[in-house]
Amino acid sequence: MGRIVVQTRVTNLFDEDKSIECGMFVDTGAGALILPAAWKERLGRFKRSEVVELQMANREVVRGEACWPVEVKIEGFRPVSNEVIFVDMKPEENAEYEPLLGYVILEQAQAAVDMLEHRLVPVKYIDMK
């Protein structure tokens, strides 16, 4: 399967001058929006936060910090409110981090993965089945 990277902006809803815009790797195996802990200060202070545990693909359990509320705006899709989870990450070989955009945000934004074209496509209806 090819990689899908989408331009996304994350904004702290209690300090809207604080936002991060970057390409995010679409990961339908992940549930949440995951950013590197090194970026947390760029979004300022949050109204709420708590320590959470996450299970990685290799079954390793790591700790992160869930912070909210944030607005998540995937280019070409409607903005949604949710949380962001900050996790200690190592940069990739090109010295850049790989933030993850999980399926919860995709569903909220009415975005689906087109496996043939390796892109996001709009979903007409929010699933209530």
N, C-alpha and C positions, 0 to 999 in steps of 0.2 A: 504494500500500500504506500502511496506517495504521502509526503508531508504536506499538511495544510497549515499555513501561517496567515493569520488575519490581523490587520491593523485594529487595535483596540485602545480605547481610552478609559482609565479608571480614575474617578474623581471622588474625593472625600466629601460627602454630602453636608458635613458640618464645617467645612473649610473649602469652599468650591474653587479657591485659588490654587489649591493643591491637587495636582493630577499627574498621571503618568500615561504617556502614549507610546506604544511600542507594538511590534509584531509579536503575536502570541501563537504558540503551537497548539492546534486543536487536538485535544486528547480525549476521545470519547470513553476511555477507560478510567478517566479521572472524574470525580464528581464536582469538584470545586474549581474556583479561580485561584491559582497558586502563583505567588510572586516571590522573588528572592528577598530574604530578610534584610539584605543590604539596601534595599529600596524603600524600606518602611518610612524612614524620616522624610522622604520626598512627598509623602501623603499627609504629613502633619500628625496631629493628635486625633484620636478617634473617640467617639462617644462611648463605645463599648468594645471590649476585647476579652478574650479568654484563651487559655492554653488548650490546644486540642492535640490528639494523636492521630496520625495518618499512617495507613499501611501502603507501602510502596509495592511496585509490581513484583519485586523479589521477596515479598512478605516481610521485609524489614519494617519495623515500626519507628517512626520519627515524630518528634514534637514540633508543632508549629503554633503560630498565634493567629487566631481568627479575629478580624477587626471589622467593624461595621458601624454605620451604613456607608456603602459606596454605591456610586452609579457606574455601571459598566456599559460602554457604548462600542459595540462591534461595528466596524465600518459597513454601512449599507443595511443595518438592522436597527430595530427600535431599542432605545436605552432601557435598562432594567436596574433595579435596586437589589443589592445582595450584600455578601460579605467577601472579603479577600482573606486568604490564608497566607501568611508569610512563613517561609521555610528556609533554613540554612541550605544554600545551594552552592555548588561549585560551578564557575563559568565553564562553558564548552571550550573546545580547543581553540576557537577563534576569540577567546577571552570575553565572550558575551554570554549572558544568562539566557535560559530558555524558559520563560514564563509559560504556564499551562492554562488553557481555557477548557474547562470540563463541561460535561453534558448538562449539568443543572442550568448554567448560564445560557447555553445554547438553546435549551428548551424554552426558557423564559423569553429569550429574544426572538423566538420563532425561527430558528436557524437549524438546518439539517445538513448532514454531510452528503455530498454527491460523490460517491465512491469512484465513478467512472471519470469524472472531470477533475477530481481532487480539489473541490472548492465547497464553500457553504452556499446553500440555496434557501430561499424563503419558504416557510411552511405557512399555508393559508390559515390554518386553525390551530389553536392551542389544544393539545390533547387532554381530554377529560374522561377517557375510557378507562 
